[in-house]
Amino acid sequence: MSQDSSKRDYDYAVILKRINDYRKACQYMLEVVGDRKKAAEFLSVAERLKLMEENIQKGKRIDTLKIEPDITPAIILGYSEDDRQKKFN
């Protein structure tokens, strides 16, 4: 197995996890919070990640810098990382 192949496998696993996480965040925003706008944003992110997944399956390279970050409470609540640091530190 080449290093390129293992990197692609790692990226693929990360993308699959993030798709699932952003879909869960979308569902949470719809069902618990009732924020359709934020739910749509999370769904849009999941759809972009799904396209990346499909490209990896086709053997295409992806720009790993465009993989969305892990979903965090700060992202769900709409805080930037700077805002979160100022508020909680």
C-alpha positions as CSV (number, residue, x, y, z in Angstrom):
1,M,0.0,0.0,0.0
2,S,1.5,3.3,-1.0
3,Q,1.6,6.4,1.2
4,D,-0.7,8.2,-1.3
5,S,-3.2,5.4,-0.9
6,S,-3.2,5.4,2.9
7,K,-3.6,9.2,2.8
8,R,-6.5,8.9,0.5
9,D,-8.0,6.2,2.8
10,Y,-7.5,8.5,5.8
11,D,-9.2,11.5,4.0
12,Y,-12.0,9.2,3.0
13,A,-12.6,8.1,6.6
14,V,-12.5,11.7,7.8
15,I,-15.0,12.8,5.2
16,L,-17.4,10.0,6.0
17,K,-17.3,10.9,9.7
18,R,-17.8,14.6,8.9
19,I,-20.7,13.9,6.6
20,N,-22.4,12.0,9.4
21,D,-21.6,14.7,12.0
22,Y,-22.9,17.6,9.9
23,R,-26.1,15.6,9.0
24,K,-26.7,15.0,12.8
25,A,-26.1,18.7,13.4
26,C,-28.6,19.5,10.7
27,Q,-31.2,17.2,12.3
28,Y,-30.5,18.7,15.7
29,M,-31.0,22.2,14.4
30,L,-34.3,21.2,12.8
31,E,-35.8,19.0,15.5
32,V,-34.4,20.5,18.8
33,V,-33.5,24.1,18.1
34,G,-36.0,24.9,15.3
35,D,-33.4,26.9,13.3
36,R,-34.1,26.1,9.7
37,K,-31.4,28.5,8.4
38,K,-28.6,26.9,10.4
39,A,-29.9,23.4,9.5
40,A,-29.7,24.3,5.8
41,E,-26.1,25.5,6.3
42,F,-25.1,22.2,7.9
43,L,-26.9,20.3,5.2
44,S,-25.0,22.3,2.6
45,V,-21.7,21.4,4.2
46,A,-22.7,17.7,4.3
47,E,-23.5,17.9,0.6
48,R,-20.2,19.4,-0.3
49,L,-18.4,16.7,1.7
50,K,-20.5,14.1,-0.1
51,L,-19.2,15.4,-3.4
52,M,-15.6,15.1,-2.0
53,E,-16.4,11.5,-1.0
54,E,-17.6,10.7,-4.6
55,N,-14.5,12.2,-6.1
56,I,-12.3,10.1,-3.8
57,Q,-14.3,7.0,-4.9
58,K,-13.6,7.9,-8.5
59,G,-9.9,8.1,-7.8
60,K,-9.7,11.9,-8.0
61,R,-7.6,14.0,-5.8
62,I,-9.2,16.4,-3.4
63,D,-8.0,19.6,-1.7
64,T,-7.7,18.5,1.9
65,L,-7.7,22.1,3.0
66,K,-11.3,22.3,1.8
67,I,-12.5,19.5,4.2
68,E,-14.8,21.1,6.7
69,P,-13.6,21.2,10.3
70,D,-15.0,18.9,13.0
71,I,-18.4,20.0,14.2
72,T,-18.0,21.5,17.6
73,P,-20.5,23.2,20.1
74,A,-19.0,26.5,19.0
75,I,-19.9,25.8,15.4
76,I,-23.3,24.6,16.3
77,L,-24.0,27.7,18.4
78,G,-22.5,30.0,15.9
79,Y,-19.5,31.2,17.8
80,S,-16.2,31.8,16.1
81,E,-13.2,30.3,17.8
82,D,-12.0,33.7,18.9
83,D,-15.4,34.5,20.4
84,R,-15.5,31.2,22.2
85,Q,-12.0,31.7,23.6
86,K,-12.9,35.2,24.9
87,K,-16.1,34.1,26.4
88,F,-14.9,31.0,28.2
89,N,-11.4,31.9,29.2
